[in-house]
Amino acid sequence: MGRVSGKVALVTGAASGLGKADASALVREGASVVITDINEAAGRALEAELNAARAGSTLFLVHDVSSESRWQEVFAETRRRFGGLHVLVNNAGMVVIGTPESATLDQFHAHLRVMTDSVFLACKYGIPVMKESGGGSIINMCSTATHLGYPVFYAYSAAKGAVRSMTKAIAVHCQMNNYNVRCNSIHAGAIETPMVVKATAELGMSMSVYNTAVGLGKPEDVANLVVYLASDESRFVNATEIVIDNGLIAQ
Ligand SMILES: NC(=O)c1ccc[n+]([C@@H]2O[C@H](COP(=O)([O-])OP(=O)(O)OC[C@H]3O[C@@H](n4cnc5c(N)ncnc54)[C@H](O)[C@@H]3O)[C@@H](O)[C@H]2O)c1
């Protein structure tokens, strides 16, 4: 308990799946947490649940992560409510199935807007706030799609690949400027969330076929890693990519 006490965290895409588990774990471990999502009903429900667990711990904001002006408003609101920012979890994401031949250009750009533009904007406007707050940790949700060839997740792989590279540039930029802001990426294998359930249903595969030998992870498995990266326990972990896939890539 208390591994991130005194810290202010912002988690995008927090109304569902991994973001929801991340926000819950950060609140449990003592952080004040801003949760954002385009899904207002689920976001408000989680806000109520987390504030019931610890009064005043959580603020929900409606937020499309591809909107530049909304990012500026979200950071301003975060400062007003909690006084600064120490942990930024760029988690919001989407996937539409499409191969190098079947994916449309619109689908390709939609993935880049939601998962790459969002990280660009989050860091452009978030780094100054984190710097002023004394430093912190940026956590970018990537995927094993940056290491393996998933033809059906073509646009998704492009967006996550960009974030994998951006993570290192962000980390080195902050380090060279002595901001005390670290930046790392998490590369999850298949974790049981609504995104994966929907994708596997659309592909006509059962969960077990999706990832036979290694099985499916739980959102809490990723949330435990997020708490570690958010906390000072990981203060020497920077500019790196952490794979959490129960050995999938190694196979
Ligand atoms: N589940 C997995 O196996 C897995 C594996 C690797 C990486 N990831 C990544 O983890 C992150 C979370 O995925 P998940 O599995 O929890 O999916 P999910 O579908 O359960 O949750 C994604 C959330 O992002 C929100 N969102 C979508 N577009 C948005 C936008 N424009 N602005 C703000 N919010 C938006 C959705 O409303 C939803 O609440 C994603 O970046 C995903 O790519 C997931």
The ligand as an ORCA input file, in Angstrom:
! r2SCAN-3c Opt
* xyz 0 1
  N      -5.720     -6.096    -24.309
  C      -4.586     -6.446    -24.870
  O      -4.310     -7.614    -25.090
  C      -3.584     -5.394    -25.258
  C      -2.313     -5.823    -25.662
  C      -1.360     -4.887    -25.988
  C      -1.667     -3.555    -25.917
  N      -2.915     -3.147    -25.539
  C      -3.169     -1.710    -25.495
  O      -3.658     -1.381    -24.224
  C      -4.506     -0.234    -24.325
  C      -5.846     -0.529    -23.668
  O      -6.492     -1.560    -24.402
  P      -7.659     -2.475    -23.793
  O      -7.347     -3.851    -24.205
  O      -7.864     -2.156    -22.370
  O      -8.893     -1.985    -24.698
  P     -10.368     -1.501    -24.305
  O     -11.080     -1.434    -25.615
  O     -10.928     -2.332    -23.235
  O     -10.128     -0.037    -23.737
  C      -9.721      1.026    -24.572
  C     -10.301      2.318    -24.034
  O      -9.828      3.396    -24.851
  C     -10.923      4.275    -25.078
  N     -10.732      5.065    -26.291
  C     -10.810      4.658    -27.579
  N     -10.621      5.686    -28.409
  C     -10.404      6.785    -27.631
  C     -10.157      8.162    -27.892
  N     -10.105      8.634    -29.154
  N      -9.979      9.005    -26.847
  C     -10.053      8.538    -25.576
  N     -10.308      7.257    -25.264
  C     -10.475      6.389    -26.280
  C     -12.138      3.359    -25.166
  O     -13.351      4.077    -24.951
  C     -11.838      2.342    -24.075
  O     -12.360      2.746    -22.822
  C      -4.617      0.076    -25.817
  O      -3.673      1.073    -26.162
  C      -4.230     -1.245    -26.459
  O      -3.745     -1.078    -27.754
  C      -3.874     -4.048    -25.206
*
